[in-house]
């Protein structure tokens, strides 16, 4: 890699707005890559800036690092991700995000209602889980969970 196209970890941190420790964490998880100079210093290709931007956006909307890593591994190494790459990644995440949004709306809307927790402490609750009948459908607050 030519020196003009390489960035130090500090330069990547400054340009991306991500702490050096986060970059080291991303690298340890295989989300980004660097190489070492003869002086054992990390150097990154400029493509890492777009990859870090993708990581940040994906994390902000709730995509796990494991899912982000799998998506980034599908891209050619050493090439700056393109608009088409982003379209493929974001489209793949859309269904999961729609499910999360639906779950959050249901949670928000149910905060003042019974959540089917089975505590049986609210004797006048018309939705209470009498006899813990919802336990056959699994653990947790069953009325708030979206069946997958």
Secondary structure as a PSIPRED ss2 file (coil, helix, strand):
# PSIPRED VFORMAT (PSIPRED V4.0)

   1 X C   1.000  0.000  0.000
   2 X C   1.000  0.000  0.000
   3 X H   0.000  1.000  0.000
   4 X H   0.000  1.000  0.000
   5 X H   0.000  1.000  0.000
   6 X E   0.000  0.000  1.000
   7 X E   0.000  0.000  1.000
   8 X C   1.000  0.000  0.000
   9 X H   0.000  1.000  0.000
  10 X H   0.000  1.000  0.000
  11 X H   0.000  1.000  0.000
  12 X H   0.000  1.000  0.000
  13 X H   0.000  1.000  0.000
  14 X H   0.000  1.000  0.000
  15 X H   0.000  1.000  0.000
  16 X H   0.000  1.000  0.000
  17 X C   1.000  0.000  0.000
  18 X C   1.000  0.000  0.000
  19 X C   1.000  0.000  0.000
  20 X H   0.000  1.000  0.000
  21 X H   0.000  1.000  0.000
  22 X H   0.000  1.000  0.000
  23 X H   0.000  1.000  0.000
  24 X H   0.000  1.000  0.000
  25 X H   0.000  1.000  0.000
  26 X H   0.000  1.000  0.000
  27 X H   0.000  1.000  0.000
  28 X H   0.000  1.000  0.000
  29 X C   1.000  0.000  0.000
  30 X C   1.000  0.000  0.000
  31 X C   1.000  0.000  0.000
  32 X C   1.000  0.000  0.000
  33 X C   1.000  0.000  0.000
  34 X C   1.000  0.000  0.000
  35 X E   0.000  0.000  1.000
  36 X E   0.000  0.000  1.000
  37 X C   1.000  0.000  0.000
  38 X C   1.000  0.000  0.000
  39 X C   1.000  0.000  0.000
  40 X C   1.000  0.000  0.000
  41 X C   1.000  0.000  0.000
  42 X E   0.000  0.000  1.000
  43 X E   0.000  0.000  1.000
  44 X E   0.000  0.000  1.000
  45 X E   0.000  0.000  1.000
  46 X C   1.000  0.000  0.000
  47 X H   0.000  1.000  0.000
  48 X H   0.000  1.000  0.000
  49 X H   0.000  1.000  0.000
  50 X H   0.000  1.000  0.000
  51 X H   0.000  1.000  0.000
  52 X H   0.000  1.000  0.000
  53 X H   0.000  1.000  0.000
  54 X H   0.000  1.000  0.000
  55 X H   0.000  1.000  0.000
  56 X H   0.000  1.000  0.000
  57 X H   0.000  1.000  0.000
  58 X H   0.000  1.000  0.000
  59 X H   0.000  1.000  0.000
  60 X H   0.000  1.000  0.000
  61 X C   1.000  0.000  0.000
  62 X C   1.000  0.000  0.000
  63 X C   1.000  0.000  0.000
  64 X C   1.000  0.000  0.000
  65 X H   0.000  1.000  0.000
  66 X H   0.000  1.000  0.000
  67 X H   0.000  1.000  0.000
  68 X H   0.000  1.000  0.000
  69 X H   0.000  1.000  0.000
  70 X H   0.000  1.000  0.000
  71 X H   0.000  1.000  0.000
  72 X H   0.000  1.000  0.000
  73 X H   0.000  1.000  0.000
  74 X C   1.000  0.000  0.000
  75 X C   1.000  0.000  0.000
  76 X C   1.000  0.000  0.000
  77 X C   1.000  0.000  0.000
  78 X C   1.000  0.000  0.000
  79 X C   1.000  0.000  0.000
  80 X C   1.000  0.000  0.000
  81 X C   1.000  0.000  0.000
  82 X C   1.000  0.000  0.000
  83 X H   0.000  1.000  0.000
  84 X H   0.000  1.000  0.000
  85 X H   0.000  1.000  0.000
  86 X H   0.000  1.000  0.000
  87 X H   0.000  1.000  0.000
  88 X H   0.000  1.000  0.000
  89 X H   0.000  1.000  0.000
  90 X H   0.000  1.000  0.000
  91 X H   0.000  1.000  0.000
  92 X H   0.000  1.000  0.000
  93 X H   0.000  1.000  0.000
  94 X H   0.000  1.000  0.000
  95 X H   0.000  1.000  0.000
  96 X H   0.000  1.000  0.000
  97 X H   0.000  1.000  0.000
  98 X H   0.000  1.000  0.000
  99 X H   0.000  1.000  0.000
 100 X H   0.000  1.000  0.000
 101 X H   0.000  1.000  0.000
 102 X H   0.000  1.000  0.000
 103 X H   0.000  1.000  0.000
 104 X H   0.000  1.000  0.000
 105 X H   0.000  1.000  0.000
 106 X H   0.000  1.000  0.000
 107 X H   0.000  1.000  0.000
 108 X H   0.000  1.000  0.000
 109 X H   0.000  1.000  0.000
 110 X H   0.000  1.000  0.000
 111 X C   1.000  0.000  0.000
 112 X C   1.000  0.000  0.000
 113 X C   1.000  0.000  0.000
 114 X C   1.000  0.000  0.000
 115 X C   1.000  0.000  0.000
 116 X C   1.000  0.000  0.000
 117 X C   1.000  0.000  0.000
 118 X C   1.000  0.000  0.000
 119 X C   1.000  0.000  0.000
 120 X C   1.000  0.000  0.000
 121 X C   1.000  0.000  0.000
 122 X C   1.000  0.000  0.000
 123 X C   1.000  0.000  0.000
 124 X C   1.000  0.000  0.000
 125 X C   1.000  0.000  0.000
 126 X C   1.000  0.000  0.000
 127 X C   1.000  0.000  0.000
 128 X C   1.000  0.000  0.000
 129 X C   1.000  0.000  0.000
 130 X H   0.000  1.000  0.000
 131 X H   0.000  1.000  0.000
 132 X H   0.000  1.000  0.000
 133 X H   0.000  1.000  0.000
 134 X H   0.000  1.000  0.000
 135 X H   0.000  1.000  0.000
 136 X H   0.000  1.000  0.000
 137 X H   0.000  1.000  0.000
 138 X C   1.000  0.000  0.000
 139 X C   1.000  0.000  0.000
 140 X C   1.000  0.000  0.000
 141 X C   1.000  0.000  0.000
 142 X H   0.000  1.000  0.000
 143 X H   0.000  1.000  0.000
 144 X H   0.000  1.000  0.000
 145 X C   1.000  0.000  0.000
 146 X C   1.000  0.000  0.000
 147 X C   1.000  0.000  0.000
 148 X C   1.000  0.000  0.000
